[in-house]
Amino acid sequence: MSYTGGAYAEVVAASEYTLVPDGLTSAQAVAAAVPASVALALIETADVEAGETVLVEAASGAIGGHLARLAGRRGARVVTTAGNEQADVDHRDPDWRQKVPDGIDVVFESIGGPRAGELTAKLAPHARILAYGMLSGEFPVFPVAGLLARGITLIGFGGPDAYGKRVAAARAEALGLVADGTLIPVIDRTYPLAEVAAAHARVESREGAGKVLLSPALRPSTPAPAA
């Protein structure tokens, strides 16, 4: 398999490829490759250690789910947030901040906006914040004075260094973790290439759980069930 732009086609040119481990279907590999690789690279960048308390935002998403699993595998105490009741903290709740425990050592911040900085009071001294997304559509805003006073490290994760190097380097290991059952890819629906608009509408609706895939091999019809 390969990771490249312009992939909405039956045939594409790619400058590199990653071997898919035995036992994984193409759909499982595609669904897991990016989120699992990003999660693994984030965990390694944060250097999560056993006994630390880790807060994972948007844990119902693909990257967040893998982050929670990997942090727990390292022996960390994991606290999750999401827009549902399955997470430890439902961030739709107006009082969500009060439900986040004190003493957080690592935050994987993917929401963005001013709410990112609202977690500062919950952090342990010398905590680390890994900012890697902005699901709110806004860049994260942090109180710099508060970070400096408590020795908190803010790490931005994005651009060519993160995705062109660290994520790419983690891809083979991440797929291996999927193959051995450590990480589980979740596929919402698979659409034919001709129904790309419907696939994007599904993503934008936020009604599904898991990855939405496109398959050139499928004929236009009812979306295939999750694999």
N, CA and C atoms as a LAMMPS dump frame, in Angstrom:
ITEM: TIMESTEP
0
ITEM: NUMBER OF ATOMS
681
ITEM: BOX BOUNDS ff ff ff
-5.0000000000000000e+02 5.0000000000000000e+02
-5.0000000000000000e+02 5.0000000000000000e+02
-5.0000000000000000e+02 5.0000000000000000e+02
ITEM: ATOMS id mol type element x y z
1 1 1 N 0.845 -1.174 0
2 1 2 C 0 0 0
3 1 3 C 0.889 1.235 0
4 2 1 N 0.283 2.386 -0.368
5 2 2 C 1.046 3.625 -0.419
6 2 3 C 0.189 4.769 0.087
7 3 1 N 0.862 5.855 0.445
8 3 2 C 0.201 7.068 0.927
9 3 3 C 0.6 8.199 0.001
10 4 1 N -0.369 8.727 -0.749
11 4 2 C -0.044 9.754 -1.73
12 4 3 C -1.264 10.618 -2.008
13 5 1 N -1.053 11.772 -2.606
14 5 2 C -2.165 12.626 -3.009
15 5 3 C -2.752 12.149 -4.327
16 6 1 N -3.918 12.681 -4.68
17 6 2 C -4.543 12.321 -5.946
18 6 3 C -4.966 10.873 -6.034
19 7 1 N -5.382 10.308 -4.902
20 7 2 C -5.68 8.877 -4.871
21 7 3 C -7.126 8.535 -5.211
22 8 1 N -7.942 9.513 -5.591
23 8 2 C -9.309 9.213 -6.009
24 8 3 C -9.272 8.747 -7.46
25 9 1 N -8.676 7.613 -7.697
26 9 2 C -8.498 7.104 -9.055
27 9 3 C -8.254 5.605 -8.991
28 10 1 N -8.392 4.945 -10.141
29 10 2 C -8.151 3.508 -10.194
30 10 3 C -6.662 3.191 -10.223
31 11 1 N -5.859 4.091 -10.815
32 11 2 C -4.413 3.892 -10.896
33 11 3 C -3.721 5.202 -10.535
34 12 1 N -2.737 5.138 -9.632
35 12 2 C -1.981 6.33 -9.249
36 12 3 C -0.492 5.993 -9.201
37 13 1 N 0.337 7.017 -9.341
38 13 2 C 1.784 6.852 -9.203
39 13 3 C 2.174 7.175 -7.767
40 14 1 N 3.027 6.36 -7.181
41 14 2 C 3.456 6.57 -5.798
42 14 3 C 4.966 6.42 -5.708
43 15 1 N 5.582 7.254 -4.889
44 15 2 C 7.038 7.234 -4.765
45 15 3 C 7.53 6.261 -3.704
46 16 1 N 6.633 5.751 -2.879
47 16 2 C 7.028 4.808 -1.833
48 16 3 C 5.863 3.896 -1.514
49 17 1 N 6.136 2.826 -0.818
50 17 2 C 5.065 1.916 -0.443
51 17 3 C 5.415 1.238 0.877
52 18 1 N 4.383 0.676 1.52
53 18 2 C 4.553 -0.077 2.76
54 18 3 C 3.925 -1.445 2.576
55 19 1 N 4.631 -2.493 2.955
56 19 2 C 4.094 -3.84 2.842
57 19 3 C 3.003 -4.056 3.889
58 20 1 N 1.905 -4.66 3.467
59 20 2 C 0.801 -4.958 4.376
60 20 3 C 1.058 -6.318 5.021
61 21 1 N 1.039 -6.408 6.34
62 21 2 C 1.287 -7.693 7.005
63 21 3 C 0.254 -8.75 6.612
64 22 1 N 0.659 -9.992 6.645
65 22 2 C -0.256 -11.094 6.364
66 22 3 C -1.418 -11.064 7.355
67 23 1 N -2.595 -11.374 6.853
68 23 2 C -3.773 -11.431 7.704
69 23 3 C -4.617 -10.178 7.702
70 24 1 N -4.097 -9.079 7.153
71 24 2 C -4.871 -7.84 7.065
72 24 3 C -5.487 -7.714 5.682
73 25 1 N -6.755 -7.328 5.634
74 25 2 C -7.376 -7.028 4.349
75 25 3 C -6.921 -5.646 3.894
76 26 1 N -7.129 -5.365 2.616
77 26 2 C -6.776 -4.037 2.101
78 26 3 C -7.56 -2.957 2.83
79 27 1 N -8.842 -3.226 3.096
80 27 2 C -9.681 -2.24 3.785
81 27 3 C -9.162 -1.971 5.194
82 28 1 N -8.786 -3.021 5.913
83 28 2 C -8.259 -2.835 7.264
84 28 3 C -6.956 -2.038 7.247
85 29 1 N -6.102 -2.344 6.275
86 29 2 C -4.819 -1.641 6.177
87 29 3 C -5.022 -0.165 5.876
88 30 1 N -5.917 0.133 4.938
89 30 2 C -6.174 1.525 4.572
90 30 3 C -6.804 2.279 5.743
91 31 1 N -7.746 1.638 6.431
92 31 2 C -8.43 2.293 7.547
93 31 3 C -7.484 2.576 8.707
94 32 1 N -6.47 1.727 8.869
95 32 2 C -5.589 1.856 10.026
96 32 3 C -4.317 2.63 9.751
97 33 1 N -3.858 2.642 8.503
98 33 2 C -2.508 3.133 8.205
99 33 3 C -2.248 4.537 8.736
100 34 1 N -3.098 5.489 8.393
101 34 2 C -2.844 6.87 8.813
102 34 3 C -3.134 7.078 10.299
103 35 1 N -4.338 6.76 10.806
104 35 2 C -4.598 7.044 12.221
105 35 3 C -3.694 6.277 13.18
106 36 1 N -3.405 5.017 12.874
107 36 2 C -2.538 4.239 13.761
108 36 3 C -1.111 4.768 13.731
109 37 1 N -0.648 5.166 12.55
110 37 2 C 0.708 5.713 12.429
111 37 3 C 0.826 7.051 13.149
112 38 1 N -0.184 7.898 13
113 38 2 C -0.182 9.192 13.693
114 38 3 C -0.195 8.975 15.205
115 39 1 N -1.056 8.07 15.674
116 39 2 C -1.147 7.807 17.11
117 39 3 C 0.18 7.294 17.662
118 40 1 N 0.806 6.377 16.954
119 40 2 C 2.076 5.83 17.419
120 40 3 C 3.158 6.908 17.454
121 41 1 N 3.201 7.736 16.415
122 41 2 C 4.187 8.823 16.384
123 41 3 C 3.939 9.832 17.504
124 42 1 N 2.675 10.12 17.802
125 42 2 C 2.348 11.038 18.897
126 42 3 C 2.774 10.472 20.249
127 43 1 N 2.488 9.198 20.466
128 43 2 C 2.861 8.553 21.726
129 43 3 C 4.373 8.6 21.927
130 44 1 N 5.113 8.333 20.863
131 44 2 C 6.572 8.341 20.963
132 44 3 C 7.109 9.761 21.147
133 45 1 N 6.487 10.734 20.484
134 45 2 C 6.912 12.128 20.649
135 45 3 C 6.671 12.605 22.076
136 46 1 N 5.543 12.208 22.653
137 46 2 C 5.215 12.596 24.031
138 46 3 C 6.036 11.827 25.055
139 47 1 N 6.594 10.691 24.64
140 47 2 C 7.373 9.829 25.537
141 47 3 C 6.552 9.46 26.771
142 48 1 N 5.343 8.937 26.519
143 48 2 C 4.439 8.544 27.602
144 48 3 C 5.069 7.419 28.422
145 49 1 N 5.009 7.561 29.75
146 49 2 C 5.613 6.585 30.642
147 49 3 C 4.56 5.95 31.55
148 50 1 N 4.881 4.776 32.06
149 50 2 C 3.993 4.076 32.987
150 50 3 C 3.749 4.934 34.222
151 51 1 N 2.497 4.943 34.681
152 51 2 C 2.137 5.7 35.872
153 51 3 C 1.686 7.118 35.606
154 52 1 N 1.903 7.624 34.4
155 52 2 C 1.458 8.977 34.079
156 52 3 C -0.042 8.986 33.791
157 53 1 N -0.649 10.154 33.952
158 53 2 C -2.058 10.341 33.608
159 53 3 C -2.129 11.069 32.276
160 54 1 N -2.814 10.45 31.328
161 54 2 C -2.875 10.957 29.957
162 54 3 C -4.314 11.3 29.599
163 55 1 N -4.526 12.499 29.075
164 55 2 C -5.847 12.919 28.608
165 55 3 C -5.88 12.851 27.087
166 56 1 N -6.818 12.083 26.558
167 56 2 C -6.985 11.944 25.112
168 56 3 C -8.301 12.586 24.711
169 57 1 N -8.226 13.664 23.937
170 57 2 C -9.44 14.309 23.442
171 57 3 C -9.933 13.596 22.188
172 58 1 N -11.239 13.732 21.927
173 58 2 C -11.857 13.116 20.743
174 58 3 C -11.508 11.638 20.661
175 59 1 N -11.648 10.94 21.778
176 59 2 C -11.228 9.544 21.85
177 59 3 C -12.122 8.597 21.066
178 60 1 N -13.286 9.063 20.622
179 60 2 C -14.149 8.205 19.811
180 60 3 C -13.714 8.18 18.353
181 61 1 N -12.799 9.076 17.978
182 61 2 C -12.27 9.084 16.622
183 61 3 C -11.178 8.051 16.449
184 62 1 N -10.751 7.862 15.203
185 62 2 C -9.77 6.82 14.91
186 62 3 C -8.437 7.079 15.605
187 63 1 N -7.894 8.287 15.471
188 63 2 C -6.606 8.587 16.098
189 63 3 C -6.738 8.555 17.616
190 64 1 N -7.783 9.19 18.143
191 64 2 C -7.977 9.218 19.586
192 64 3 C -8.126 7.837 20.19
193 65 1 N -8.867 6.969 19.509
194 65 2 C -9.036 5.608 20.002
195 65 3 C -7.72 4.855 20.07
196 66 1 N -6.908 5 19.03
197 66 2 C -5.594 4.349 19.027
198 66 3 C -4.683 4.947 20.099
199 67 1 N -4.75 6.263 20.29
200 67 2 C -3.944 6.905 21.33
201 67 3 C -4.271 6.337 22.712
202 68 1 N -5.555 6.204 23.002
203 68 2 C -5.968 5.683 24.299
204 68 3 C -5.446 4.263 24.502
205 69 1 N -5.536 3.459 23.455
206 69 2 C -5.07 2.068 23.549
207 69 3 C -3.549 2.009 23.756
208 70 1 N -2.813 2.8 22.999
209 70 2 C -1.354 2.779 23.085
210 70 3 C -0.849 3.33 24.418
211 71 1 N -1.497 4.396 24.909
212 71 2 C -1.092 4.959 26.199
213 71 3 C -1.338 3.952 27.321
214 72 1 N -2.486 3.278 27.278
215 72 2 C -2.78 2.255 28.272
216 72 3 C -1.796 1.102 28.206
217 73 1 N -1.38 0.773 27.005
218 73 2 C -0.405 -0.311 26.81
219 73 3 C 0.94 0.032 27.442
220 74 1 N 1.241 1.321 27.543
221 74 2 C 2.49 1.751 28.18
222 74 3 C 2.369 1.869 29.694
223 75 1 N 1.185 1.566 30.214
224 75 2 C 1.002 1.615 31.657
225 75 3 C 0.504 2.935 32.192
226 76 1 N 0.023 3.813 31.312
227 76 2 C -0.498 5.107 31.75
228 76 3 C -1.957 4.98 32.178
229 77 1 N -2.379 5.881 33.044
230 77 2 C -3.795 6.023 33.369
231 77 3 C -4.396 6.917 32.296
232 78 1 N -5.427 6.453 31.613
233 78 2 C -5.98 7.173 30.466
234 78 3 C -7.342 7.76 30.81
235 79 1 N -7.507 9.047 30.528
236 79 2 C -8.787 9.743 30.673
237 79 3 C -9.201 10.202 29.282
238 80 1 N -10.426 9.879 28.878
239 80 2 C -10.872 10.2 27.522
240 80 3 C -11.991 11.232 27.521
241 81 1 N -12.016 12.06 26.473
242 81 2 C -13.138 12.965 26.237
243 81 3 C -13.677 12.712 24.837
244 82 1 N -14.961 12.935 24.671
245 82 2 C -15.603 12.797 23.359
246 82 3 C -16.99 13.404 23.462
247 83 1 N -17.647 13.526 22.331
248 83 2 C -18.993 14.073 22.321
249 83 3 C -20.044 13.005 22.493
250 84 1 N -19.82 12.092 23.439
251 84 2 C -20.792 11.047 23.735
252 84 3 C -20.585 10.57 25.168
253 85 1 N -21.499 9.732 25.635
254 85 2 C -21.462 9.284 27.023
255 85 3 C -20.524 8.105 27.241
256 86 1 N -19.971 7.552 26.161
257 86 2 C -19.065 6.42 26.314
258 86 3 C -17.695 6.85 26.841
259 87 1 N -17.331 8.107 26.626
260 87 2 C -16.041 8.609 27.105
261 87 3 C -16.115 8.912 28.601
262 88 1 N -14.955 9.049 29.215
263 88 2 C -14.923 9.408 30.632
264 88 3 C -15.528 10.788 30.865
265 89 1 N -15.307 11.701 29.909
266 89 2 C -15.844 13.062 29.996
267 89 3 C -16.545 13.388 28.687
268 90 1 N -17.823 13.725 28.769
269 90 2 C -18.589 14.134 27.588
270 90 3 C -18.384 15.636 27.4
271 91 1 N -17.639 16.029 26.353
272 91 2 C -17.331 17.457 26.222
273 91 3 C -18.512 18.298 25.744
274 92 1 N -19.684 17.667 25.567
275 92 2 C -20.898 18.446 25.306
276 92 3 C -21.479 18.996 26.605
277 93 1 N -21.077 18.417 27.713
278 93 2 C -21.559 18.833 29.028
279 93 3 C -20.976 20.208 29.366
280 94 1 N -21.817 21.186 29.705
281 94 2 C -21.3 22.522 30.054
282 94 3 C -20.285 22.493 31.198
283 95 1 N -20.373 21.481 32.057
284 95 2 C -19.465 21.377 33.203
285 95 3 C -18.34 20.371 32.959
286 96 1 N -17.995 20.134 31.698
287 96 2 C -16.998 19.109 31.39
288 96 3 C -15.65 19.38 32.052
289 97 1 N -15.282 20.657 32.202
290 97 2 C -13.966 20.983 32.783
291 97 3 C -13.844 20.473 34.216
292 98 1 N -14.944 20.558 34.98
293 98 2 C -14.909 20.115 36.365
294 98 3 C -14.772 18.593 36.476
295 99 1 N -15.094 17.884 35.414
296 99 2 C -15.044 16.42 35.448
297 99 3 C -13.695 15.861 35.007
298 100 1 N -12.822 16.729 34.518
299 100 2 C -11.463 16.305 34.176
300 100 3 C -10.647 16.285 35.463
301 101 1 N -9.995 15.183 35.79
302 101 2 C -9.224 15.128 37.036
303 101 3 C -8.007 16.048 37.012
304 102 1 N -7.533 16.412 38.174
305 102 2 C -6.314 17.209 38.281
306 102 3 C -5.092 16.314 38.069
307 103 1 N -3.965 16.947 37.799
308 103 2 C -2.719 16.2 37.714
309 103 3 C -2.471 15.496 36.401
310 104 1 N -2.983 16.046 35.292
311 104 2 C -2.759 15.446 33.975
312 104 3 C -1.299 15.672 33.561
313 105 1 N -0.628 14.603 33.162
314 105 2 C 0.776 14.705 32.745
315 105 3 C 0.94 14.95 31.247
316 106 1 N 0.044 14.376 30.455
317 106 2 C 0.129 14.511 28.996
318 106 3 C -1.266 14.75 28.439
319 107 1 N -1.398 15.743 27.563
320 107 2 C -2.661 16.007 26.871
321 107 3 C -2.438 15.862 25.373
322 108 1 N -3.271 15.052 24.734
323 108 2 C -3.283 14.977 23.279
324 108 3 C -4.448 15.843 22.806
325 109 1 N -4.118 17.064 22.38
326 109 2 C -5.115 18.102 22.095
327 109 3 C -5.436 18.132 20.605
328 110 1 N -6.695 17.861 20.28
329 110 2 C -7.093 17.812 18.87
330 110 3 C -8.316 18.655 18.561
331 111 1 N -8.836 19.379 19.558
332 111 2 C -10.059 20.166 19.366
333 111 3 C -9.743 21.573 18.878
334 112 1 N -8.781 22.227 19.513
335 112 2 C -8.429 23.591 19.137
336 112 3 C -9.334 24.619 19.781
337 113 1 N -9.163 25.886 19.37
338 113 2 C -9.959 26.964 19.926
339 113 3 C -9.544 27.309 21.348
340 114 1 N -10.277 28.207 22.001
341 114 2 C -9.929 28.632 23.366
342 114 3 C -10.067 27.538 24.408
343 115 1 N -10.886 26.527 24.131
344 115 2 C -11.09 25.474 25.122
345 115 3 C -9.798 24.702 25.394
346 116 1 N -8.876 24.716 24.421
347 116 2 C -7.601 24.021 24.627
348 116 3 C -6.876 24.585 25.842
349 117 1 N -6.871 25.9 25.959
350 117 2 C -6.198 26.539 27.078
351 117 3 C -6.915 26.383 28.397
352 118 1 N -8.195 26.032 28.342
353 118 2 C -8.964 25.89 29.572
354 118 3 C -8.536 24.671 30.385
355 119 1 N -7.764 23.792 29.779
356 119 2 C -7.292 22.606 30.485
357 119 3 C -6.031 22.872 31.3
358 120 1 N -5.436 24.042 31.127
359 120 2 C -4.156 24.331 31.771
360 120 3 C -4.209 24.138 33.281
361 121 1 N -5.302 24.535 33.896
362 121 2 C -5.419 24.428 35.354
363 121 3 C -5.443 22.978 35.827
364 122 1 N -5.737 22.054 34.923
365 122 2 C -5.818 20.642 35.283
366 122 3 C -4.485 19.91 35.125
367 123 1 N -3.486 20.601 34.609
368 123 2 C -2.223 19.943 34.303
369 123 3 C -1.293 19.891 35.506
370 124 1 N -0.509 18.833 35.56
371 124 2 C 0.538 18.723 36.568
372 124 3 C 1.707 19.622 36.181
373 125 1 N 2.51 20.058 37.139
374 125 2 C 3.714 20.819 36.781
375 125 3 C 4.583 20.011 35.812
376 126 1 N 5.13 20.7 34.832
377 126 2 C 6.002 20.082 33.823
378 126 3 C 5.266 19.079 32.927
379 127 1 N 3.971 19.262 32.78
380 127 2 C 3.183 18.417 31.874
381 127 3 C 3.528 18.728 30.423
382 128 1 N 3.088 17.851 29.526
383 128 2 C 3.297 18.054 28.091
384 128 3 C 1.95 18.122 27.38
385 129 1 N 1.845 19.06 26.453
386 129 2 C 0.658 19.176 25.602
387 129 3 C 1.091 18.895 24.17
388 130 1 N 0.475 17.912 23.555
389 130 2 C 0.716 17.609 22.145
390 130 3 C -0.471 18.133 21.348
391 131 1 N -0.301 19.239 20.635
392 131 2 C -1.376 19.841 19.839
393 131 3 C -1.239 19.36 18.403
394 132 1 N -2.227 18.569 17.947
395 132 2 C -2.089 17.984 16.614
396 132 3 C -3.316 18.145 15.723
397 133 1 N -4.349 18.83 16.203
398 133 2 C -5.546 18.973 15.38
399 133 3 C -6.382 20.157 15.82
400 134 1 N -7.407 20.455 15.036
401 134 2 C -8.335 21.54 15.382
402 134 3 C -9.71 21.199 14.815
403 135 1 N -10.347 20.209 15.453
404 135 2 C -11.663 19.763 15.021
405 135 3 C -12.697 20.877 15.107
406 136 1 N -12.435 21.866 15.94
407 136 2 C -13.354 22.996 16.071
408 136 3 C -13.253 23.956 14.892
409 137 1 N -12.206 23.799 14.085
410 137 2 C -11.969 24.727 12.983
411 137 3 C -11.127 25.92 13.382
412 138 1 N -10.683 25.951 14.642
413 138 2 C -9.873 27.065 15.145
414 138 3 C -8.53 26.55 15.656
415 139 1 N -7.503 27.37 15.499
416 139 2 C -6.218 27.019 16.078
417 139 3 C -6.327 27.033 17.601
418 140 1 N -5.624 26.133 18.29
419 140 2 C -5.687 26.129 19.752
420 140 3 C -5.091 27.401 20.344
421 141 1 N -5.695 27.866 21.417
422 141 2 C -5.251 29.084 22.096
423 141 3 C -4.855 28.714 23.524
424 142 1 N -3.624 29.054 23.9
425 142 2 C -3.128 28.713 25.231
426 142 3 C -2.671 29.967 25.975
427 143 1 N -2.844 30 27.299
428 143 2 C -2.333 31.117 28.104
429 143 3 C -0.829 30.938 28.31
430 144 1 N -0.039 31.64 27.542
431 144 2 C 1.409 31.435 27.564
432 144 3 C 1.992 31.658 28.957
433 145 1 N 1.522 32.685 29.648
434 145 2 C 2.05 32.969 30.989
435 145 3 C 1.834 31.784 31.923
436 146 1 N 0.654 31.174 31.825
437 146 2 C 0.361 30.021 32.671
438 146 3 C 1.245 28.828 32.352
439 147 1 N 1.518 28.626 31.067
440 147 2 C 2.389 27.521 30.67
441 147 3 C 3.804 27.734 31.194
442 148 1 N 4.303 28.965 31.042
443 148 2 C 5.663 29.265 31.477
444 148 3 C 5.815 29.121 32.987
445 149 1 N 4.828 29.618 33.721
446 149 2 C 4.92 29.614 35.178
447 149 3 C 4.966 28.202 35.747
448 150 1 N 4.351 27.234 35.041
449 150 2 C 4.284 25.876 35.568
450 150 3 C 5.204 24.916 34.826
451 151 1 N 6.031 25.459 33.944
452 151 2 C 6.995 24.612 33.249
453 151 3 C 6.369 23.627 32.294
454 152 1 N 5.238 23.993 31.712
455 152 2 C 4.521 23.087 30.81
456 152 3 C 5.095 23.194 29.401
457 153 1 N 5.305 22.051 28.781
458 153 2 C 5.857 21.997 27.432
459 153 3 C 4.737 21.867 26.411
460 154 1 N 4.709 22.759 25.437
461 154 2 C 3.728 22.711 24.356
462 154 3 C 4.44 22.251 23.087
463 155 1 N 3.972 21.149 22.525
464 155 2 C 4.588 20.573 21.333
465 155 3 C 3.578 20.585 20.194
466 156 1 N 3.901 21.267 19.125
467 156 2 C 3.06 21.25 17.936
468 156 3 C 3.425 20.064 17.06
469 157 1 N 2.418 19.358 16.597
470 157 2 C 2.653 18.163 15.782
471 157 3 C 1.943 18.344 14.451
472 158 1 N 2.709 18.653 13.41
473 158 2 C 2.116 18.865 12.092
474 158 3 C 3.18 19.215 11.082
475 159 1 N 2.783 19.28 9.815
476 159 2 C 3.715 19.663 8.768
477 159 3 C 4.607 18.526 8.314
478 160 1 N 5.566 18.825 7.448
479 160 2 C 6.428 17.799 6.851
480 160 3 C 7.247 17.007 7.864
481 161 1 N 7.707 17.669 8.934
482 161 2 C 8.524 16.948 9.907
483 161 3 C 7.722 15.853 10.59
484 162 1 N 6.481 16.181 10.985
485 162 2 C 5.652 15.198 11.676
486 162 3 C 5.126 14.14 10.72
487 163 1 N 4.482 14.591 9.649
488 163 2 C 3.809 13.638 8.766
489 163 3 C 4.734 13.054 7.7
490 164 1 N 5.705 13.844 7.251
491 164 2 C 6.609 13.336 6.231
492 164 3 C 7.705 12.459 6.782
493 165 1 N 7.989 12.587 8.076
494 165 2 C 9.085 11.816 8.672
495 165 3 C 8.593 10.882 9.778
496 166 1 N 8.103 11.462 10.882
497 166 2 C 7.782 10.627 12.04
498 166 3 C 6.613 9.679 11.786
499 167 1 N 5.558 10.186 11.165
500 167 2 C 4.408 9.32 10.882
501 167 3 C 4.781 8.264 9.851
502 168 1 N 5.501 8.667 8.812
503 168 2 C 5.925 7.706 7.79
504 168 3 C 6.8 6.615 8.392
505 169 1 N 7.689 6.999 9.316
506 169 2 C 8.576 6.024 9.939
507 169 3 C 7.819 5.051 10.84
508 170 1 N 6.667 5.479 11.347
509 170 2 C 5.888 4.637 12.261
510 170 3 C 4.928 3.707 11.539
511 171 1 N 4.768 3.88 10.222
512 171 2 C 3.702 3.171 9.507
513 171 3 C 3.844 1.652 9.569
514 172 1 N 5.023 1.131 9.316
515 172 2 C 5.196 -0.323 9.31
516 172 3 C 4.921 -0.916 10.689
517 173 1 N 5.437 -0.274 11.738
518 173 2 C 5.188 -0.767 13.095
519 173 3 C 3.714 -0.67 13.449
520 174 1 N 3.06 0.421 13.034
521 174 2 C 1.635 0.596 13.329
522 174 3 C 0.804 -0.501 12.683
523 175 1 N 1.1 -0.83 11.43
524 175 2 C 0.368 -1.907 10.763
525 175 3 C 0.631 -3.246 11.446
526 176 1 N 1.831 -3.423 11.971
527 176 2 C 2.122 -4.638 12.724
528 176 3 C 1.281 -4.742 13.982
529 177 1 N 1.038 -3.608 14.641
530 177 2 C 0.196 -3.592 15.834
531 177 3 C -1.26 -3.886 15.494
532 178 1 N -1.677 -3.51 14.296
533 178 2 C -3.024 -3.86 13.842
534 178 3 C -3.091 -5.357 13.552
535 179 1 N -2.061 -5.869 12.906
536 179 2 C -2.042 -7.285 12.542
537 179 3 C -2.057 -8.195 13.769
538 180 1 N -1.395 -7.768 14.868
539 180 2 C -1.366 -8.637 16.051
540 180 3 C -2.521 -8.374 17.014
541 181 1 N -3.438 -7.469 16.631
542 181 2 C -4.635 -7.24 17.424
543 181 3 C -4.509 -6.181 18.496
544 182 1 N -3.335 -5.556 18.614
545 182 2 C -3.171 -4.492 19.608
546 182 3 C -4.053 -3.294 19.277
547 183 1 N -4.074 -2.915 18.003
548 183 2 C -4.923 -1.829 17.523
549 183 3 C -5.98 -2.404 16.592
550 184 1 N -7.192 -1.896 16.712
551 184 2 C -8.313 -2.43 15.933
552 184 3 C -8.884 -1.334 15.043
553 185 1 N -8.767 -1.479 13.718
554 185 2 C -9.345 -0.471 12.823
555 185 3 C -10.863 -0.574 12.808
556 186 1 N -11.516 0.568 12.788
557 186 2 C -12.981 0.598 12.738
558 186 3 C -13.397 1.233 11.416
559 187 1 N -14.157 0.486 10.626
560 187 2 C -14.611 0.967 9.32
561 187 3 C -16.106 1.242 9.393
562 188 1 N -16.489 2.457 9.063
563 188 2 C -17.904 2.824 9.08
564 188 3 C -18.601 2.31 7.826
565 189 1 N -18.173 2.807 6.659
566 189 2 C -18.764 2.388 5.383
567 189 3 C -17.727 2.466 4.274
568 190 1 N -17.961 1.665 3.242
569 190 2 C -17.12 1.707 2.045
570 190 3 C -17.995 2.051 0.849
571 191 1 N -17.606 3.092 0.111
572 191 2 C -18.378 3.573 -1.032
573 191 3 C -17.625 3.311 -2.333
574 192 1 N -18.351 3.15 -3.436
575 192 2 C -17.704 3.104 -4.75
576 192 3 C -17.072 4.456 -5.065
577 193 1 N -16.053 4.449 -5.893
578 193 2 C -15.371 5.689 -6.244
579 193 3 C -16.33 6.69 -6.882
580 194 1 N -17.325 6.193 -7.62
581 194 2 C -18.278 7.074 -8.291
582 194 3 C -19.177 7.815 -7.305
583 195 1 N -19.224 7.357 -6.055
584 195 2 C -20.095 7.975 -5.057
585 195 3 C -19.282 8.738 -4.006
586 196 1 N -18.229 9.396 -4.492
587 196 2 C -17.345 10.122 -3.582
588 196 3 C -18.088 11.24 -2.852
589 197 1 N -19.062 11.867 -3.505
590 197 2 C -19.816 12.944 -2.847
591 197 3 C -20.591 12.406 -1.649
592 198 1 N -21.179 11.223 -1.807
593 198 2 C -21.91 10.613 -0.696
594 198 3 C -20.965 10.247 0.444
595 199 1 N -19.768 9.817 0.096
596 199 2 C -18.776 9.476 1.119
597 199 3 C -18.389 10.71 1.927
598 200 1 N -18.175 11.829 1.233
599 200 2 C -17.821 13.061 1.939
600 200 3 C -18.991 13.553 2.793
601 201 1 N -20.207 13.392 2.288
602 201 2 C -21.377 13.793 3.069
603 201 3 C -21.48 12.967 4.348
604 202 1 N -21.129 11.686 4.244
605 202 2 C -21.15 10.818 5.422
606 202 3 C -20.143 11.302 6.463
607 203 1 N -18.955 11.655 6.012
608 203 2 C -17.924 12.153 6.925
609 203 3 C -18.387 13.443 7.594
610 204 1 N -18.931 14.362 6.794
611 204 2 C -19.34 15.661 7.32
612 204 3 C -20.52 15.557 8.279
613 205 1 N -21.339 14.514 8.126
614 205 2 C -22.498 14.347 9.002
615 205 3 C -22.105 13.957 10.424
616 206 1 N -20.924 13.35 10.577
617 206 2 C -20.432 12.862 11.869
618 206 3 C -21.384 11.853 12.499
619 207 1 N -22.16 11.183 11.669
620 207 2 C -23.108 10.196 12.176
621 207 3 C -22.47 8.826 12.363
622 208 1 N -21.405 8.553 11.634
623 208 2 C -20.793 7.236 11.698
624 208 3 C -19.685 7.16 12.726
625 209 1 N -19.259 5.942 12.992
626 209 2 C -18.116 5.699 13.873
627 209 3 C -17.091 4.904 13.082
628 210 1 N -15.926 5.461 12.891
629 210 2 C -14.903 4.774 12.117
630 210 3 C -14.606 5.476 10.809
631 211 1 N -13.774 4.838 10.009
632 211 2 C -13.317 5.423 8.756
633 211 3 C -14.31 5.177 7.623
634 212 1 N -14.426 6.163 6.746
635 212 2 C -15.208 6.031 5.515
636 212 3 C -14.212 5.807 4.381
637 213 1 N -14.397 4.725 3.635
638 213 2 C -13.451 4.346 2.593
639 213 3 C -14.068 4.47 1.206
640 214 1 N -13.199 4.643 0.212
641 214 2 C -13.591 4.606 -1.197
642 214 3 C -12.919 3.408 -1.848
643 215 1 N -13.67 2.676 -2.673
644 215 2 C -13.115 1.508 -3.354
645 215 3 C -13.406 1.564 -4.845
646 216 1 N -12.365 1.638 -5.688
647 216 2 C -12.578 1.623 -7.142
648 216 3 C -13.202 0.317 -7.619
649 217 1 N -13.08 -0.743 -6.824
650 217 2 C -13.587 -2.051 -7.246
651 217 3 C -15.095 -2.184 -7.077
652 218 1 N -15.694 -1.343 -6.234
653 218 2 C -17.135 -1.432 -6.005
654 218 3 C -17.909 -0.745 -7.115
655 219 1 N -19.024 -1.33 -7.491
656 219 2 C -19.926 -0.688 -8.446
657 219 3 C -20.889 0.216 -7.676
658 220 1 N -21.374 1.302 -8.324
659 220 2 C -22.337 2.18 -7.643
660 220 3 C -23.538 1.393 -7.154
661 221 1 N -23.79 1.48 -5.867
662 221 2 C -24.886 0.736 -5.257
663 221 3 C -25.02 1.203 -3.822
664 222 1 N -25.671 0.385 -3.008
665 222 2 C -25.778 0.691 -1.593
666 222 3 C -24.41 0.546 -0.949
667 223 1 N -24.02 1.459 -0.051
668 223 2 C -22.708 1.354 0.589
669 223 3 C -22.494 -0.012 1.224
670 224 1 N -21.305 -0.536 1.088
671 224 2 C -20.969 -1.822 1.678
672 224 3 C -20.947 -1.706 3.191
673 225 1 N -21.318 -2.781 3.917
674 225 2 C -21.27 -2.74 5.38
675 225 3 C -19.841 -2.674 5.874
676 226 1 N -19.707 -2.377 7.139
677 226 2 C -18.37 -2.286 7.734
678 226 3 C -17.651 -3.607 7.6
679 227 1 N -16.343 -3.541 7.368
680 227 2 C -15.537 -4.761 7.248
681 227 3 C -14.995 -5.155 8.607
